Amino acid sequence: MANMQDMFNFYDQIEEMNNMIEVVAMVNVGPNDEDEGEVQRAPKRYIRDGQNPFEFYSEQEFKRRFRFSKDGIMYGILPRIEAALVSANNRGLPIPPVMQLLICLRFYATASFQLVNGDLMTISQSTVSRIIHRVSAQIASLIHAIIKFPSTEAAMIANRDLFRQLGARREGIGLPGVDGAIDCTHIRLCHTKFADLQEVYRNRKGYFSLNVQAVVGPNMEFLDVVPEWPGSNHDSRIFQNSRIYMRYHERQLTGTLVGDAGYPCLPFLLTPLANPITDAQQSRYLDRYNNVQSRTRQIVERTFGVWKRRFPCLSRGLGTKLLCSTTIVVACAVLHNLSLTLDNALPEDNRIEEEEADELPPQAPHWQPGEGFAIREALIERLLI
């Protein structure tokens, strides 16, 4: 009898709820609706799937969290690496490749703890760590296809014309034959195990880092990246031991680079003049050269600023293993170039002018051959005097 009474009470409650709904509906009825006998009801609410970010987030919310649009990920990035992320079988409920990519991009975009990223996707921290390493390695493997110098004569000439326009402005003349702007930037390392070599990674600013060398094109694209050098190494030493130096030294590449005062002046590397002491007339020409050279070179600093703003893990610090950290640096450089190819600009990119200014002046290069000065002086005489 008690069970029957409970059932009757349950049906009474349902009847009361239906009556309340009808009263609310009648209140919302307009004067025209009464005549027609129609009742306006509130629109249905659709519950979004919280486990599917493509459905749960709007386009703007999605881009803020993953740094790429939905189409950019599905049709621009995922097809390049999907085959390597597919599990051979369904043992252990494997995570789909697209979700692995989103987990990795979320880590790049937020620089949050892996445990937090795991909680957002309801997976363990160790799984997040393996996914970040696996996906980063697959994205970094695209380096030779995505990060490269122009391969055709027409593209090379177009790049050089753009660099000439960058330096021209008020002086009306730019540096000829410039292929790229070169500089180094420090990527902070946090809680990384260095196997008793930690002081090698301490830079002159006092924190542990990787000193990453990059050559940048006129459209803020990466043309070359060297990610593995410890933070204590000088920019000029990294350049001297890099593949890009050998390509220019052996004349495989015929143009020139522009760099700051931390690099040696070479026949294929134009650097600023340091405190020229000459008569007033000649000093004016040398100042013009420094202005043109500086405007041409600033593109690399702006690129570093946009790069680190798009992927905050690079500016806030990487707490992964050393090998994984260098892989992440390369992967973020590849993704940066892909964002330009996919026209995937972020709203905040327009507010970024350049990387934060270095509080310390560039260190003098640790080596300086003599032939570079003659090439630079001849260029100044030909263009400005």
ABEGO torsion letter per residue (X at the ends): XAAAAAAAAAAAAAAAAAAAAAAAAAAABBAAAAAAGBBBBBBBBBBBBAABAAAABBAAAAAAAAGBBAAAAAAAAAAAAAAAABBABABGGBBBAAAAAAAAAAAAAAGBBAAAAAAAAGBBAAAAAAAAAAAAAAAAAAAAAABBBBABAAAAAAAAAAAAAAABEAAGBBBBGBABBBBBBBBBBBGBBAGGAAAAABBAAGBBBBBBBBBBBAAGBBABBBAABBAABBAAAAAAABAAAAAAAAGABABBBBBBAABBBBAABBBBBBGBBBBAAAAAAAAAAAAAAAAAAAAAAAAAAAAAAABAAAAAEBABBAAAAAAAAAAAAAAAAAAAAAGBBBAAAAABABBBBBABBBBBBABBBAAAAAAAAAAAAAAAX
